[in-house]
Amino acid sequence: MANLGGKVAIVTGAGRGIGQGVAQALAAEGAAVVVASRSQGSIDETVSAIRSSGGEALGLQVDVGDRASVFDMVEKSVAAFGGLDVLVNNAQSFGSPKAPAGSPVFQPLETYDEDDWEHTLRTGLTATLWGMKAAFPHMKERGGQIINFASAAGLRGVEGMSAYNCTKEAIRALTRTGAREWGKYNIRVNVICPTIKTATLGDWAEQFPEHAEQLLAQTPLRRWGDPMRDVGGLAVFLASDQSSYMTGMNFMLDGGSHMLT
């Protein structure tokens, strides 16, 4: 079993879905977890769930599309818990600041809205970079684990999702670069590409039920992944010393559906 006692972790987008599952899993293994999200209500829900299970958590309202907010998140976390060992860059927004969306807005490449494009990359790729840069000074001397999130959508080049595809593929490249440059500081950087039962997946399945049914039927394990059991379990492994010789890795956490690519 992994033991994360004494470790401090930040999880962005931790108010729901994958982020919530990861935050709860890390806390269950003993980490002090900073629950970072845009919505105070969802933050309170995750923090309450962790504390009611005997874990330690701090909630911070964070807009990952704002550089100052990301750096402030890291500084407040270090001030509260005395250091930083694990950073999970999970948050991702869709649509645009004026017209936010709960999942990617499907648009043809030739007419893709550039406000949507900029917002998707800013809250995904650029936010991940900001998180890594903010965490680096606190991990440089003690080492650390950074877990980023990408998607099989980018590998497949799913139609109508160019901004999302591009930001997730760029995050995979950023992960490999960080792993190479920061390995000498014992900072490990890995990336997870999950297919998990969340509200975002539900929105997509409602829009494209035939595609969803076909993907599930062709997935070797014949089920959607679970945020806490599946993603949280892998995140715990990557955050622990059990994965101390692994960096720059891309984990396809999708029940085997990537083999359809």
Secondary structure, DSSP 8 states (H G I E B T S, - for coil): ----TT-EEEEETTTSHHHHHHHHHHHHTT-EEEEEES-HHHHHHHHHHHHHTT-EEEEEE--TTSHHHHHHHHHHHHHHHS---EEEE----EE-SSSEESS-----GGG--HHHHHHHHIIIIIHHHHHHHHHHHHHTTT-EEEEEE--HHHHHT-TT-HHHHHHHHHHHHHHHHHHHHHGGGTEEEEEEEE-B-SHHHHHHHHH-HHHHHHHHHHSTT-S-B-IIIIIIHHHHHHHSGGGTT--S-EEEESTTGGGG-
